[in-house]
Amino acid sequence: MTVLEKMSFRINRWIEYLLFGLGFSMALLVAIQVFFRYILNQSLFWSEELARYMLVWLTFLGASAAYFRHAHPGVDILYRRLTPGPRRFFDVLIHLASISLFAVMIIYGYQFADFVHLQTTPALQLPKWIVLSIIPFSGAVLLIHGITFLVASLKRGR
């Protein structure tokens, strides 16, 4: 394993731990909200907003874990019929396109988070940049995975 592959693996392992914690916390939060609303006739006004933001973080972090595990769905009918030469070319092309998208996520995600840095969320009064910081963060994680996959594809091509 190269240093880049080890780093990608370790980052993904921490992301998966974080995903478990976020998912469990979100399920617990929603269960507590249901209990308060229907049993105690009291509503936790902030819980829905927090659960929504946790879901956003779960989505972006989950996308990076799925990318690392090659779990995203894809249409590969034509790809499987290619010979090894064109297949390697398209591997590299796909990884370069992915890396470009991840760079866009980082750049524009940072700009958007910076744009709303003075705004706060309605119920929790959190700065919105904290909520939106997941976009450039997950873009950076995806970029690391993408570069790792690109390097591995180029090594296989030799």
N, C-alpha and C positions, 0 to 999 in steps of 0.2 A: 504494500500500500504506500502510495506517495504521501507527502506531507499534506498536499491539497485534498486528497481523498480522506485522510484521517480527520482533517479539519471539518470537511463537509459532513462526515459521519458523526463527529462529536456535536456539531451544531444541530444536526437533525435529531440526535438523541435528546438534547435539551429541549428542542422545540416540541418533541413528542411528549416529554414530561409536562411541559407547560400546557400543551393541548389537553392532557388528561386533567390537570388541575383546573383549567378554565372550564372544561366541559362538566366536570363534577360540581364545581362551584355554581355554574349557571343552572344546572338541574336542581341543586339544593335551593338556590335563590328563588326559582320559579315555584318549587314546592312550598316554600315558606310563604310566598306571596299568595298562593292559592289557599293555604291554611288561614292566613290572616284575613283574606277577603271573604271567604265563605263560612268559616267557623267562628271567627271573632268579629265579623262585620267591620273590620278596620282595613284600610288599604295602606300599603307601604308605597307612597307616591313615587319614590325614587327607584324602586326595584325593577320596573319595566324598562326604564332608561338604562340602568346598569346591565340588565340582561341583553338588551339590544346591542350595547357596545361590546359586551363579551362575545356575542355571536359574530360581530364584525371581526374581532380579533381572531376568533376560532376559524373563521372562513379564510382569512389571509394566511394565518400560520398553517392551517390544514392544507392549503394549496401548496405551500413549500414542502411539507412532509409528503404529500402525494407525488409531487414532482420528483423528490429524492427517491421515492420507491417505485417510480415509473407506473403510478397507479391512475394517471389521468386517462380518460377514455380517448381513443383515437381511431381513425379509419385508416387501416393499413393494408387494404386489399391489393393495391398496386405496389406498395413498398415490398411486400413479401414476395412478389413475383420478380423483383429486380435481381440482377446478378450482383455479386459482391462489390464490384467496382462502382456502379452507379449508386448502390445502397450506401456505401461509405460517403460518397459525395453528398447525398441527401441527408445523411446523419449530420455531417458538418454544417450544411446549410440550415437545417432545422435548429441546431444548437446556436448558430450565429443569430438567427431570427429571434430565438428565445432570449438570448443575452441582450439583444437590442431592446426587446420589450421590457426586460427587467431594468435596464438602464433608464428607460422612459418612466417606469414606476418610481424609481429612486428620485430622479430629477423633478418630475412634476408632482410627485407625492410630497416631497420636501417643500416645494414652492406653495402647494395648497395648504399644507400644515402651517407654514409661515404666514400665509395670507390670513388665516383665521386665528392667529396666535392671541389676539386680544378678546376673542369671543369665549363665552363659557356655556356649558350645557345647561338646559333649563332647570332640571330637578337637582342634579348633583353639584352644580356650580363648579365643575371641573373645567380647566382650560381645554378648548376643543383641539388644540395642537396635540395634546396627550392622546386623545382618541384617534386622531388622524395620523399620528406618527407610525402606526402599524403599516401604512402603505410603503413609505421608503424603507422601513425596517425589513419587511417581508421581501421587498424588491432586492435588498442587499443579500438576504439569505438565498433567494432564488438565483441571484447572480453568481454567488459562490458555487452553488450546485451546478448551474449551467456551465461555468468555466471548467469545473471538474469533469463534467460529461464531455465537453468539447475536447479537452486534453486527452481524455481516455479514448475518444473516437479517433483523434489524430494519431495516437500511439498504435491503435489497432490497425490503422491504415498503412503503417510502415512495414 
